[in-house]
């Protein structure tokens, strides 16, 4: 119907002086936005099909293509923006829930960008990481409160199982199903080479990837897809997923179209069936219930592996984290509202949850006040975009960070936020074999390794500037942080002073 | 010796190798000038059928039938690379008929042939198809089993 026509958001601009009609754009676009017109002898395109993923732009050998935001506009209105209006049209047409991908894109404050780092001058020397040793190795898990000795005075080993990371970064949960086999292979191989961990997400573990077990965190979510005793024992740690930053309060949804033969086998569900994770774990309605699951998992894995409980950052996060710390979990993972997803209801993604910076600061403060901070490791995710964000997170009290959007970007993702369509042109968020093969894990894993190495170098540079030579000495060191342009309430929650103070 | 190898597992059938090859051997400095509205004469070609694709170029055979069949001595092996001397080539196409891989084609003039010479005669330095492949489906590697390796393998 005419009323449903929406002018395309993006326009494909082709420089016909440069276009050699090689048709690579046509062959590479899974949305079929480009085609060759025999009669006219030139390439044409349909802007309405473009999702702005830049696959054609990147592969065009003569750089004849660019994508621009279309200038089409509704009559200007700060309240009824073009986005809001088109969403109403869409829903009036479909009667459905709006779906979106990746993290919250709305212009809420990014607190990382309102925090500044310190450096040494005169009174304490900075350290040059190129000349002096610098330690970024991180042990995640419960730390013993005191040294215990046996009757002969020898130190007793009272250490709980921990995760050893060469650098305080891990690849966060993305299920096999939401992302492709090749994306999983890239993450697994990169984690192995880097000495860190990747996370299976809730879709089980493909049999080919059991060999990367020492660098794998296996996840148990409300759908319990692919969970077995072998699975629980395959990884280095086990994560119970209660919530996810992009969609707190609801479970993962994998449409049946993405449940291929391989995925059905890995998830242990029939081929083509929708994999709908329940919103809650139906056996967890309290911290006491959570404790039962934590200990069931510990029992199944012989108390050899740390158990992580992952929650979304929501309003009462500090109290919830305190409960989790008392449930016997070794590590708490908190996912902020900017955390990515393969598909989430737009309203939930954009309006539910809180920024990870505030959640982290309040959780760390609360656990310290209660004297239980050392009972758990804290991992945060939800848009850690750079080494600077990582350093700030650690100084706010995190033990390590989870990254996934950054990892996807390293593998080629261009943040077109169309994962839910399953036609990812970069071979990441798709199960179509012709698209999956576009991500060669030999390239993907190398780029992930490069990214984490680069961040590791930067973290060391920043720590050196502060005169700190060990990540341990940075952890929770909020004196290294100052806020800029923040209200006293915000500074209070973050537990930092304003710049100049 | 280093050769061009292809892996159909990673070939996307994007055909970029054909364009980078033609451009590299055109002698023109701009890709647009080299290829716009001109016939494409690549020395590597993508074969496609039923969702499988891979690029094919001269294998630089150890016992090349094309060199054996060449009536003028235009084809010869130099450091393992089968090269063509277009001054000597009379365009009889015997090599085209004898190549088991179909990797030799007539050149622009139609009076001589053109074939992959691993970019040894152009300014590219290393094979342009390898450099231009977006998914490492075409690689330039030394996979020869040397005599000592052979003995060890036995």
Interface residues (C-beta under 8 A of the other chain):
Chain A: X17 X18 X19 X20 X22 X23 X24 X27 X28 X58 X59 X61 X62 X433 X434 X437 X438 X440 X442 X443
Chain B: X9 X10 X12 X13 X14 X15 X16 X19 X20 X23 X31 X32 X35 X36 X51 X132 X134 X135 X136 X137
